[in-house]
Amino acid sequence: MLIFASGEVIKSAADALILCSQLIIPSLFPFFTASSLLSRLGLPQLLSCSLEPIGQKLFCVSGKGFSAFFVGLCGGYPMGASYVADMEKSGAVSTAEAEKLLTFCSNSGPAFIIGAIGSGIFSSPSAGLALYLIHIVSAALTGLVFRWVKASAPEKPQPELSSPPSEGFSVIFTDCVKASVLSVLSVCGFVIVFAVVTGLLRSSGILPALADGISRITGLDASYCTALLSGLFELGSGIGSMRGLTLSAGSLALASGIMGYGSMSVHFQTLAVLSGTKIQGTLYLPGRLVCALFSVVLSLILGGLFF
């Protein structure tokens, strides 16, 4: 297929590279570096006291672990997972707690939701803001669903709050930048691969045929089904396939569901940033599915009130 559909391959890869250069690298690389740096410098320990009551009562996680919730919502996929991995490596959280945190702390960020979806797809920043708020609530509800999953105590001794990093700042900063380069390249690699896969499925007629079949069975518009199937493979391609759809409760729910699920590309990006840890990620997919379900339901409710 790569040989016989070389034109589609080149176009899909080029579009993915544009997406990487214009959105993914500018939005993710600074967050990768900052979050890794803050984790190495002891941010989870500094936030543990203030966040401990909320984390324990609502989600049965430590205050250090709960700090990942805010990092994920600010940085986007797979920033939350990267931050959790950094904490697990440093011993700030146990492997069991890290597994639990992945269910609700790895989420899409405001730059993509408000900018790319709200302004880019729906030409409405307010719609993007509504989607972002829905995403936050859905992630929190997902955390409540998985709150009963047991998270054991950290397996390594906890560093004291006042203890300075054992290495100098220049060494830590250099390591964080190098690690962030590798992480963002890995993310871009998966984006390109899955964009090409989606392009090949579209050019071969497989994706349109599946979309038509689902459309006949469910009664949904074929364009909705195409965007849904594209979003299963790659988040950017799925959202990009929504261009031309009018802003409605259905389109809002579609975008919210794709965003909550994350796509196979994001799932592999997450597994990539977990490399070098003991985290297996077995709860990650169930967490994404629950988050997507909450996102769709909340979007239909909110959309029904305004459309």
Helices and strands as residue ranges (DSSP letters): H 6-19, I 20-24, H 25-41, H 43-54, I 55-59, H 63-75, H 79-90, H 95-105, H 110-110, I 111-121, H 125-145, H 169-203, H 206-218, H 222-233, H 235-240, H 249-261, H 263-273, H 284-306
